[in-house]
């Protein structure tokens, strides 16, 4: 599921941390000052944000590539599969190199 919805999962993880820390403080399991809590929350946000960028960026398709694939698909016969369209587009782009 992380491959399909990384932003939602990491956002949920961040919220879990934000809920657990105050709960642990309320019940006396940890004795942190307000500054320590703020620092942990900030660190959590930075770490989750960093991984969010890494995981979501790998799933983004540049618009020029997507548009080229759409144009190739439009020109292909109706019984052609998506894999064949992508393969054809890669062949066309490799010829241009």
N, C-alpha and C positions, 0 to 999 in steps of 0.2 A: 504494500500500500504506500510505502514511502516513495516509491518511484512514481506514483500517480498523483499524490497530493502532499508533496513535501512541505509546502508553506502552511497548510492546515495542521499537519502533524506537529511540526516544530512550534507553531503558535500555541497549540494545545499543551505541548511540553513546557513552554514558558509559563503558561497560566498555572500549570500544576505546581511548578516551583514556587510561583507567587502565592499559591494557596498553602503549600506545605510549611514554608518557613514561618509565617505568622502563627499557624496552628501549633508548631513545635514550641514557639516562644510562649504562647498563651498557656499551654499545659506544662511549661517549665522544663522541657527537655533540653533546651538551649538557652543560654543567657547572653543575648546579644544586645548591643546598644542600637539606637536608631541609625547611627552612622554605619555600623556593620551591616545592618539589614539593607540599607541603601546601596552599599558597595556590592553586596551579593546580588541584589536585583539588577544593578547596572552590569555586572559581569555576566549574569545570565542573559540579559538582553543582547549584549555584544556577541557572546558565543552563539546563541540561537540565530541572531541576524547573520553572522558570518556563514554558518552552515546553510541557512535558508538561501543565501545568494548562491552558494556553490551548488546546491541541489536543484534549485529552480532554473538556474542558467543553463544547465545541461539539457533541459527540456524545451528550450526556446528555439524555434526555427526562424532564421532570418527571413524577413518578408520577401527579399528578392529571390531567395531559393524556393520559398513556398509558392510565390507567383510563377516562377519558371516551371515548377512541378504541375501547377494548375493548367498552365498553357500547354504543357506537354500532354496532360491528361485529356484536354479538350480535343487535341489533334489526334489522339489514339482511337482505334476502333472501339466500339462499345463493349466488346467481350474481353478487354484487356484488364489485368489486375493492377492493383496499386503497386505491387512490387515491380511489375514490368515497367510501369510508368517511371518509377524512381530509377530503375536500372537504365532506362532509355535516357533520362535526364542526365545521369552521371556520364553516360557515353558521350552525349552532346557536349557537356562541359569539359570532358577530358580532351575532346578533339580541339577545343578552343585554346587549350594550354600549350 
